[in-house]
C-alpha cells in the first residue's frame, strides 16, 4: 500500500541521537507512513544501525528506505534526495535530534493540513526534552530587518500565547509536514544553502510566494534536543554559515519580509537556555 506520509530524516554521525529519534518514531499511530533515511557519510556505526533498524521497522509494519552518500553533501541536497524517493502525498522533514512526545503527532498535523486547502506546510510545537518541557519553537518569524525568531523559545509549554493555531511566516525543518506537490513545484530545498542554515526558512518563503499558507499547530508536540544535529561537527562552522546564508536570505526575500509586520529586532535576540547533556536524559514520557 502507498503510505499517506513519507518521513525524511538526515543522518551524519551522532548515532545515539539517531537511535533515540528513529526508535521513538515507531510509536507514531493512526497515519500510514514510511521512512526515508539519508545518511551523509557517517563513520560512527550509524550505517550499520540503520540497516538493523530497517529490519526492525519492517516487523512493525513500517517500510524504511536507505540512501547512503559517500560524504556530507549538505542538508538541501540530501533532503531533495529524500523528497525524490518519497511515495507519500505528504512529506515530513525531521532532524535526527527530535523524538516523539505524542503518538498522535502526525495524525494531528495531517488533520490540520486537511482542514486548510490553501495550506502547504504545517509544524508542531517543539518542546525541550527535560522538565518542565518548555517551548523550544512554536513556529518561526522574521523581523522587518530579516532577523529570525524561534517564537516562544524558553516559555512555558502551556502559555496561552502559544496554544492557538495560526499562520506563521516560516517553520524550522526540525519537524514539519508539507504537501509533496507544493514542495515539487517550489523545487525542493535550494542547494545554495548547503551545507546547512536558512535552507528551511528560504523554502517557506518560496512556498508562500507561490500563494501557500504556512501553519503552526500547537496540539501536536514533539521533543527537540536543539542543535544536537549540527553542534560539535567540526566541518560545520555554524556561526559563519548563519551569517553567510542569512545575508543570502535577506537579499532574496527583503521585499517580502520588510512588509510583513514581523517581530521587532529586540524580540529576536537569542535567549540563553540552560541545557541538559544529551547522554543524561533518560526515557521520555510519550502520551496519546
C-alpha positions in Angstrom: 0.0 0.0 0.0 1.2 3.5 -0.7 1.8 5.4 2.5 0.0 8.6 3.3 3.1 10.3 4.5 6.8 9.9 3.9 9.2 10.9 6.8 12.6 12.1 5.6 15.4 12.2 8.1 19.1 13.0 7.5 21.9 11.4 9.5 25.6 12.3 9.8 27.2 10.6 12.8 25.5 11.2 16.2 24.5 7.6 16.3 22.9 7.7 19.8 20.8 10.7 18.7 19.6 8.9 15.6 18.8 5.7 17.6 16.6 7.7 20.0 14.9 9.6 17.2 14.0 6.7 14.9 13.1 4.2 17.6 10.7 6.7 19.0 9.0 7.2 15.6 7.7 3.6 15.7 5.3 4.8 18.4 3.6 7.0 15.8 0.0 5.9 15.3 -3.1 6.4 13.1 -1.4 7.5 9.9 0.2 5.2 7.3 3.8 6.3 6.9 7.2 5.2 5.5 10.7 6.5 6.4 13.4 7.6 4.0 16.7 8.0 5.9 19.5 9.8 4.0 23.0 9.3 5.5 25.6 11.8 4.7 28.8 9.8 5.1 28.5 8.7 8.7 31.6 6.9 10.1 30.5 6.1 13.6 28.4 3.0 13.1 25.2 4.8 12.1 25.0 3.0 8.8 25.1 -0.5 10.3 22.5 0.5 12.8 20.2 1.9 10.1 20.4 -1.5 8.3 19.4 -3.2 11.5 16.6 -0.7 12.2 15.2 -1.2 8.7 14.6 -4.9 9.6 13.2 -4.0 13.0 10.8 -1.4 11.5 9.6 -3.8 8.8 8.5 -6.2 11.6 6.5 -3.3 13.0 4.9 -2.7 9.6 6.9 0.4 8.6 8.9 0.4 5.4 12.3 2.1 5.6 14.3 3.2 2.5 18.0 4.0 3.0 20.2 6.3 0.9 23.9 6.3 1.6 26.0 9.2 0.4 29.8 8.9 0.3 30.2 12.2 2.2 28.3 15.1 3.7 26.7 16.5 0.6 24.7 19.1 2.5 21.2 19.3 4.0 19.4 20.7 1.0 20.8 18.1 -1.5 20.2 15.2 0.9 16.6 16.3 1.7 16.0 16.6 -2.0 17.2 13.0 -2.4 14.7 12.0 0.2 11.9 14.0 -1.5 12.6 12.3 -4.8 12.4 8.9 -3.1 9.1 9.7 -1.3 5.9 7.9 -2.2 3.5 9.7 0.2 1.3 12.6 -0.9 2.8 14.5 2.0 6.3 14.6 3.3 7.5 15.3 6.8 11.1 16.5 7.3 12.6 15.8 10.7 16.1 16.3 12.1 17.6 13.4 14.0 17.5 15.3 17.2 13.7 15.1 17.6 11.7 12.4 19.4 8.1 11.6 19.7 6.1 13.2 22.5 2.7 12.3 21.2 1.7 9.1 19.4 -0.8 11.2 17.6 1.6 13.9 16.4 1.4 13.0 12.7 -2.4 12.5 12.7 -2.9 15.9 14.3 -0.7 17.7 11.8 -2.2 15.8 8.9 -5.8 16.6 10.0 -5.0 20.3 10.4 -3.5 20.4 6.9 -6.6 18.7 5.6 -8.7 21.4 7.1 -7.0 24.2 5.1 -6.9 23.5 1.4 -4.6 26.5 0.8 -2.1 25.5 3.5 1.0 23.8 2.2 3.2 23.2 5.3 2.5 22.8 9.0 4.7 22.5 12.1 4.1 21.3 15.7 5.0 22.8 19.0 8.6 21.7 19.7 9.5 21.4 23.4 12.7 20.7 25.3 13.2 17.0 26.3 13.7 17.8 30.0 11.3 19.2 32.7 9.5 21.5 32.7 9.4 20.8 28.9 9.5 24.5 28.0 8.9 25.5 24.4 11.8 25.3 22.0 10.0 26.6 19.0 6.3 27.5 18.4 6.7 28.4 14.7 9.2 31.0 13.5 9.1 34.6 12.5 11.2 37.1 10.6 11.7 40.7 11.7 11.4 43.6 9.2 15.2 43.7 9.1 15.5 39.9 8.4 16.3 38.5 11.9 14.8 35.1 12.6 12.9 34.4 15.8 12.1 31.0 17.3 8.7 32.0 18.6 8.1 31.2 22.3 11.5 29.8 22.9 12.0 29.2 26.6 8.4 30.0 27.6 6.1 27.5 29.4 4.6 25.0 27.0 1.1 25.8 28.4 1.4 29.5 27.8 -1.8 30.6 26.1 0.1 32.9 23.7 1.5 29.8 22.0 -1.5 27.5 22.3 -3.6 28.8 19.3 -3.2 27.6 15.8 -2.1 30.4 13.4 -0.4 31.3 10.2 3.3 31.8 10.5 6.0 33.4 8.3 8.1 30.2 8.4 9.0 27.0 10.2 12.2 25.2 11.1 13.0 21.9 9.5 13.4 20.1 12.8 9.9 18.9 12.2 7.4 20.0 9.6 4.8 18.4 7.3 4.2 19.6 3.7 2.2 18.7 0.6 4.6 16.9 -1.7 3.2 18.5 -4.9 3.8 22.0 -3.4 7.4 21.0 -2.5 8.0 19.8 -6.0 6.6 23.0 -7.6 8.9 25.0 -5.4 11.9 22.9 -6.5 12.6 21.5 -3.0 15.4 22.9 -0.9 17.8 25.4 -2.6 21.3 23.9 -2.7 22.7 27.4 -2.5 22.2 27.0 1.3 24.4 23.8 1.6 25.7 22.5 3.9 23.1 24.0 6.4 21.4 27.1 7.8 18.4 29.0 6.3 17.5 26.4 3.8 14.2 25.8 5.7 13.3 29.5 6.1 14.0 30.1 2.4 11.8 27.1 1.4 9.0 28.5 3.5 9.2 31.9 1.7 9.2 30.2 -1.7 6.1 28.2 -0.8 4.4 31.4 0.5 5.5 33.4 -2.6 3.5 30.8 -4.6 0.4 31.5 -2.6 0.6 28.8 0.0 0.0 29.2 3.7 2.4 28.0 6.5 0.7 26.9 9.7 1.6 26.3 13.3 -0.4 23.6 15.1 0.0 23.7 18.9 -2.0 20.5 19.7 0.8 18.5 18.0 4.0 18.3 20.1 7.4 16.8 19.6 10.6 16.8 21.6 13.6 18.7 20.2 17.1 18.5 21.7 18.1 21.7 19.9 21.3 21.9 17.8 22.5 18.4 18.6 22.5 17.6 14.9 24.9 20.4 14.0 26.7 21.3 17.2 30.1 19.8 17.6 30.6 18.9 14.0 34.0 20.4 13.1 33.2 20.6 9.3 30.2 22.9 10.0 31.3 26.4 11.0 27.8 27.3 12.2 28.4 31.0 13.0 30.0 31.6 9.7 27.2 29.8 7.8 24.4 31.6 9.7 25.9 35.0 8.7 26.7 33.9 5.1 23.3 32.3 4.4 21.5 34.9 6.4 22.8 37.5 4.0 21.7 35.4 1.1 18.2 35.0 2.6 17.9 38.8 3.3 19.0 39.7 -0.3 16.5 37.3 -1.8 13.4 38.0 0.4 13.8 41.5 1.8 11.0 43.0 -0.3 8.7 40.4 1.3 9.7 40.3 5.0 10.0 44.1 5.2 6.2 44.3 4.6 5.1 41.5 6.9 4.9 43.2 10.3 7.2 40.6 11.9 8.5 40.9 15.4 10.8 43.8 16.3 14.5 43.0 16.4 14.7 43.2 20.2 12.3 40.2 20.4 14.5 38.1 18.2 17.6 38.1 20.4 18.8 34.5 21.2 17.7 33.7 24.7 20.2 31.7 26.8 18.6 28.4 27.9 20.3 26.1 30.4 20.7 22.8 28.6 20.9 19.2 29.9 23.6 16.9 28.3 22.1 14.5 25.8 23.5 11.5 27.4 22.0 12.3 30.8 18.4 12.4 29.5 16.6 9.2 30.2 13.3 7.8 28.9 11.0 10.5 27.7 7.3 10.4 28.5 5.0 9.7 25.5 1.3 10.5 25.5 -1.5 9.8 23.1 
